[in-house]
Amino acid sequence: MNDETNLLEVRDLSVHFRRGHGSPVLRAVDQVSFSVAERETLGVVGESGSGKTTIGRAVLGLVSSADGQIEFAGEDITRADHKRRRALSRDLQVIFQDPYSSLNPTRTVAQTLGESLRAEKLATDEVRNRVITMLERVGLPATAADRYPSSFSGGQRQRIAIARALVAQPRLVICDEPVSALDLSVQAQVLNLLRELQDEFALGYLFVAHDLDVVRHLSHRIMVLYRGQIMEQGPADTVYTAPMHPYTRTLLEAAPVPDPVRQAERRLRRVRTGDNTGPVSAAGCPFATRCPHAAPLCRTERPALEQTPAGTTVACHRWRELSTAPTEVAAASTPSVR
Amino acid sequence: MTVTVTVTETVADAEVSASPAVNPRFVRRLMRRPLAVVCLAYLAILVLIAVVAPMLMPHVGTDRAGDLGTALHGPSAAHPLGVDSLGRDVLQRLLVGTRVTLVGVVEAMAVVLALGIPIGLVAGYVGGKIDRAITWLADLVLSLPAIILVIVVLSVFPQSVTAAMVTLGVLAAPGLVRVVRAATLPVREQLYVAAARVSGMSRTYIITRHVLPRVMGPIVVQASLLAAAALLVQTGLAFLSLIAAPPEPSWGGMVADGVGALFQQPWLIWPPGLAIALTVLAFGLLGDAVRDAGTEGWSAKSALPLGDKRRGAPKRASAVVPASTDDSLLSVRDLTVSYATPTGPIRAIDGVTFDIARGETVGVVGESGCGKTTTALAVIALLGGGGRIDSGHVLFDGRDLAALSESELQAVRGSEIGYVSQEPMVALDPAFRIGWQLAEAVRINTGMSRAKAKRRAVELLEQVQLPEPHLVARRYPHELSGGMAQRVVVARALAGEPKLLIADEPTTALDVTIQVEILDLMRTLQRDRGMAIMLVTHDLGVVADMCDRVVVMYAGQVAERAGVKELFGNPHHPYTRALLASNPHNQHSSAVLPTIPGAVPMPGSWPQGCHFQSRCAHATDQCGSGNIPLLQIGALHEARCLYAHQIEGA
């Protein structure tokens, strides 16, 4: 993909958090590079502490980056000021996880949606029309405009949050766990809506989630993060069916599948990997402490991202030898029940 | 006079721009509160008096003495509130004295609000160095002795009400700054503030539109308290003749006059005293009413359950307890639970029946609002917030838990039934070491000595496979990771060697790799101890991984009940089928996911007949009336659907 079609281009992004005096900085995001094109969904997966949410917040300018560069539509926005952000808000929007805390309870739905249009300085009537059109587009009645968030269910609130993000007709939307708080039947409705809207408005999504099934369903490409670093990146189906990195395999094996027969088989083959805590050495691979295949080299030298024949990139010293071994996940993801 | 007017306007402006909804709706809501109307009317009359009285009775303010012959007379027709020590009419002086009293309060409040709100908002929202500097300064000012400083200022500006009250306002502002700052801190972290920042809104916009409305409640309450305090300080200073010196009438000066003549005419302290007390009261009550009316517009219709503390004993006699099936450890029969609300009881569980055999894992699945957690809580009779069991039986090991007294239940909970909740960090008390908390649980459930219980606690930590259990026992909950904390919670649930473990979404808050560990742990413990598990979850993958049998709940009822392979392979209820289909795992990417239209109806708005009918593709007119029974599909397979037999397996 060349730079012309990329909406978002992130190079060597690092975000550090200070945890009080004396203690070392927390490398929440550590030299991460990726891009999102128009009409493309990049899924970002990882466990808590992987930095997946922080990446989205850095792109949105909600946290400042320690290093690296964030380009939107060819323009460097790493240190955009608030005036620049306001102009940018027409193109770059966000949908948060929690549909309760993401809507101000003291403002009506119309006021909340209208805020996204302030940068455009439209007439009051025009704002109202666009707000109502967008509410109807996400499946809410026009009468919703003058009500407060408290009178809506979780799924309806998430529709409102989607409407707020899309009313200004952005080009890129950061979706930060947008369906994690929703029930299964409502989750499916929202996922379908997100996909329809992507086709309709040619949106790019940076889709952050911890549910691997959800990410796979919506994403074209997937980036797997662990402790702020990219472990593996590539086309969604390839990463799922032929994971190269031991961490990706661990994640996929850990998620139980809704099929008792297959799940019982998977359980027998699972490898234990321990807890996602404790310090990570800056030198080696962050997953080395939990990795069943860790070699001495893994603890001393940080693996570089390498291109694999399958079209993915992987940060593992041993991916070549490991990829020849048959993987359980690849076998288990064949659709038929054996 | 000019000062008064501008100051009043400032206050009014501040409230107009600040209040969450100063619009006709807010006024209407305020006017619906009788107490607010009374307070407003009282204060409005005071303001009117303050403006008009000195104009109509210009002589009162300068009269040094009246008819000394009538001095200290009590109330009479000519002088309804009596006569003071210098023979002047008390009513007239009370009315004219209102102005100086109110002007003082308004001046102090204007300064407090003008300083306190913006500085507090900035400190709370901006944070960092600015916050530290403001907090330091506020603490410094609060440590100054206010009354002494006011008196010092009065020595420079003798008799100046404005100087005194502005000084008071400056000294009282840090109190409001701290309240506003504390209220702002949590609002700053709300996602809608982040969303507004993404939209490029300026700090000023976010603070006035997003933060201020949320912190208006505490501001209004604090302001009403400060207004009352300012009134008391103003009258105190007047009492001491430091402001409003004689002959100028003021409420405080009148109290002083009354105190001077306390033994000759005790009546004299009553008119100004009552005026002061009523005004203080009016400020306080109005503050509460304004806060409530301000938040009423946007807050959810208060469906807060009433505090019905009675544990709902079933109305039916325990004599007709149905026999439980032989090998059942737990048999729930026709369990019906309702919650008390201001509009009457609302049914949350409707005739739930299921069994759990010894050593078996039964999953209770469904979406939020289907009543799975309520069912779990009803089993151990821990329904909070006005919930009660209306009817039905919870047969556990031969006893009906629904008919036991609270003390009998306590013996069952913990020692025979263990409970693991969703949020491990909330389930542990942050103030106590892990070992102590576990030892307490052991001691209460087994009656062991402290020393023995302590050893047992370490054993339990070892059983849940925590490395170095001795060290873990000495840690506090915040020193553990989420996965470790959930192991500790499981260990605590095991303290009394329970026969049944109720786990309510035990892994929902955990990462998948940690979820695997906790589920494996539960499986191992079950195998070793022959313990039964009731697993409440919304995750179908977890159900497939853990359960022997499954109860699918929908809107308070059991929709389907079957063995786990049967349920996933041959579901018969349309809800179960739709739920399985909408799981993205079963879908090829790029396909449109099958959805269930609408959402689960909340308790209180369930339809007649089948609860699922409005979302069901198979619904007919038949589904809208009567009770839909559970139909037998197979030996251990039932579904609550009229057409369950026609609907073929997957």
HADDOCK unambig.tbl for C-alpha pairs under 7 A between the chains (distance, minus, plus):
assign (segid A and resid 47 and name CA) (segid B and resid 511 and name CA) 5.74 0.50 0.50
assign (segid A and resid 48 and name CA) (segid B and resid 511 and name CA) 6.77 0.50 0.50
assign (segid A and resid 60 and name CA) (segid B and resid 198 and name CA) 6.07 0.50 0.50
assign (segid A and resid 62 and name CA) (segid B and resid 194 and name CA) 7.00 0.50 0.50
assign (segid A and resid 82 and name CA) (segid B and resid 200 and name CA) 5.72 0.50 0.50
assign (segid A and resid 82 and name CA) (segid B and resid 202 and name CA) 6.99 0.50 0.50
assign (segid A and resid 83 and name CA) (segid B and resid 200 and name CA) 6.75 0.50 0.50
assign (segid A and resid 85 and name CA) (segid B and resid 198 and name CA) 6.97 0.50 0.50
assign (segid A and resid 85 and name CA) (segid B and resid 200 and name CA) 4.86 0.50 0.50
assign (segid A and resid 86 and name CA) (segid B and resid 199 and name CA) 5.64 0.50 0.50
assign (segid A and resid 86 and name CA) (segid B and resid 200 and name CA) 3.53 0.50 0.50
assign (segid A and resid 86 and name CA) (segid B and resid 201 and name CA) 6.55 0.50 0.50
assign (segid A and resid 89 and name CA) (segid B and resid 198 and name CA) 6.18 0.50 0.50
assign (segid A and resid 89 and name CA) (segid B and resid 199 and name CA) 4.70 0.50 0.50
assign (segid A and resid 89 and name CA) (segid B and resid 200 and name CA) 6.17 0.50 0.50
assign (segid A and resid 93 and name CA) (segid B and resid 198 and name CA) 6.71 0.50 0.50
assign (segid A and resid 94 and name CA) (segid B and resid 195 and name CA) 6.91 0.50 0.50
assign (segid A and resid 101 and name CA) (segid B and resid 190 and name CA) 5.58 0.50 0.50
assign (segid A and resid 101 and name CA) (segid B and resid 191 and name CA) 5.44 0.50 0.50
assign (segid A and resid 101 and name CA) (segid B and resid 192 and name CA) 6.38 0.50 0.50
assign (segid A and resid 102 and name CA) (segid B and resid 190 and name CA) 6.60 0.50 0.50
assign (segid A and resid 102 and name CA) (segid B and resid 191 and name CA) 4.29 0.50 0.50
assign (segid A and resid 102 and name CA) (segid B and resid 192 and name CA) 4.16 0.50 0.50
assign (segid A and resid 103 and name CA) (segid B and resid 192 and name CA) 5.14 0.50 0.50
assign (segid A and resid 104 and name CA) (segid B and resid 192 and name CA) 5.76 0.50 0.50
assign (segid A and resid 104 and name CA) (segid B and resid 210 and name CA) 6.83 0.50 0.50
assign (segid A and resid 105 and name CA) (segid B and resid 298 and name CA) 5.94 0.50 0.50
assign (segid A and resid 105 and name CA) (segid B and resid 299 and name CA) 6.95 0.50 0.50
assign (segid A and resid 106 and name CA) (segid B and resid 20 and name CA) 6.63 0.50 0.50
assign (segid A and resid 106 and name CA) (segid B and resid 213 and name CA) 6.70 0.50 0.50
assign (segid A and resid 106 and name CA) (segid B and resid 298 and name CA) 5.31 0.50 0.50
assign (segid A and resid 116 and name CA) (segid B and resid 199 and name CA) 5.80 0.50 0.50
assign (segid A and resid 148 and name CA) (segid B and resid 298 and name CA) 5.57 0.50 0.50
assign (segid A and resid 150 and name CA) (segid B and resid 298 and name CA) 6.67 0.50 0.50
assign (segid A and resid 150 and name CA) (segid B and resid 299 and name CA) 6.09 0.50 0.50
assign (segid A and resid 150 and name CA) (segid B and resid 300 and name CA) 4.98 0.50 0.50
assign (segid A and resid 151 and name CA) (segid B and resid 300 and name CA) 6.52 0.50 0.50
assign (segid A and resid 183 and name CA) (segid B and resid 367 and name CA) 5.65 0.50 0.50
assign (segid A and resid 183 and name CA) (segid B and resid 368 and name CA) 6.76 0.50 0.50
assign (segid A and resid 184 and name CA) (segid B and resid 579 and name CA) 6.90 0.50 0.50
assign (segid A and resid 184 and name CA) (segid B and resid 582 and name CA) 6.74 0.50 0.50
assign (segid A and resid 184 and name CA) (segid B and resid 583 and name CA) 6.61 0.50 0.50
assign (segid A and resid 185 and name CA) (segid B and resid 579 and name CA) 6.23 0.50 0.50
assign (segid A and resid 185 and name CA) (segid B and resid 582 and name CA) 6.03 0.50 0.50
assign (segid A and resid 185 and name CA) (segid B and resid 595 and name CA) 5.86 0.50 0.50
assign (segid A and resid 185 and name CA) (segid B and resid 596 and name CA) 5.53 0.50 0.50
assign (segid A and resid 186 and name CA) (segid B and resid 599 and name CA) 6.92 0.50 0.50
assign (segid A and resid 188 and name CA) (segid B and resid 582 and name CA) 5.82 0.50 0.50
assign (segid A and resid 188 and name CA) (segid B and resid 593 and name CA) 5.92 0.50 0.50
assign (segid A and resid 188 and name CA) (segid B and resid 595 and name CA) 5.55 0.50 0.50
assign (segid A and resid 189 and name CA) (segid B and resid 595 and name CA) 5.70 0.50 0.50
assign (segid A and resid 192 and name CA) (segid B and resid 592 and name CA) 6.11 0.50 0.50
assign (segid A and resid 192 and name CA) (segid B and resid 593 and name CA) 6.37 0.50 0.50
assign (segid A and resid 213 and name CA) (segid B and resid 584 and name CA) 5.78 0.50 0.50
assign (segid A and resid 213 and name CA) (segid B and resid 585 and name CA) 5.07 0.50 0.50
assign (segid A and resid 214 and name CA) (segid B and resid 584 and name CA) 5.97 0.50 0.50
assign (segid A and resid 216 and name CA) (segid B and resid 589 and name CA) 6.71 0.50 0.50
assign (segid A and resid 217 and name CA) (segid B and resid 584 and name CA) 6.28 0.50 0.50
assign (segid A and resid 217 and name CA) (segid B and resid 589 and name CA) 4.39 0.50 0.50
assign (segid A and resid 217 and name CA) (segid B and resid 590 and name CA) 6.71 0.50 0.50
assign (segid A and resid 218 and name CA) (segid B and resid 589 and name CA) 6.67 0.50 0.50
assign (segid A and resid 251 and name CA) (segid B and resid 512 and name CA) 6.89 0.50 0.50
assign (segid A and resid 251 and name CA) (segid B and resid 513 and name CA) 6.41 0.50 0.50
assign (segid A and resid 254 and name CA) (segid B and resid 512 and name CA) 5.66 0.50 0.50
assign (segid A and resid 254 and name CA) (segid B and resid 513 and name CA) 5.33 0.50 0.50
assign (segid A and resid 254 and name CA) (segid B and resid 516 and name CA) 5.86 0.50 0.50
assign (segid A and resid 255 and name CA) (segid B and resid 512 and name CA) 5.78 0.50 0.50
assign (segid A and resid 256 and name CA) (segid B and resid 541 and name CA) 4.59 0.50 0.50
assign (segid A and resid 256 and name CA) (segid B and resid 542 and name CA) 6.00 0.50 0.50
assign (segid A and resid 256 and name CA) (segid B and resid 545 and name CA) 6.37 0.50 0.50
assign (segid A and resid 257 and name CA) (segid B and resid 541 and name CA) 4.58 0.50 0.50
assign (segid A and resid 258 and name CA) (segid B and resid 540 and name CA) 5.18 0.50 0.50
assign (segid A and resid 258 and name CA) (segid B and resid 541 and name CA) 4.01 0.50 0.50
assign (segid A and resid 258 and name CA) (segid B and resid 544 and name CA) 5.40 0.50 0.50
assign (segid A and resid 259 and name CA) (segid B and resid 544 and name CA) 5.52 0.50 0.50
assign (segid A and resid 259 and name CA) (segid B and resid 568 and name CA) 6.51 0.50 0.50
assign (segid A and resid 260 and name CA) (segid B and resid 544 and name CA) 4.25 0.50 0.50
assign (segid A and resid 260 and name CA) (segid B and resid 545 and name CA) 6.07 0.50 0.50
assign (segid A and resid 260 and name CA) (segid B and resid 564 and name CA) 6.86 0.50 0.50
assign (segid A and resid 260 and name CA) (segid B and resid 565 and name CA) 6.04 0.50 0.50
assign (segid A and resid 263 and name CA) (segid B and resid 544 and name CA) 6.62 0.50 0.50
assign (segid A and resid 263 and name CA) (segid B and resid 545 and name CA) 5.78 0.50 0.50
assign (segid A and resid 264 and name CA) (segid B and resid 545 and name CA) 6.59 0.50 0.50
assign (segid A and resid 275 and name CA) (segid B and resid 514 and name CA) 6.70 0.50 0.50
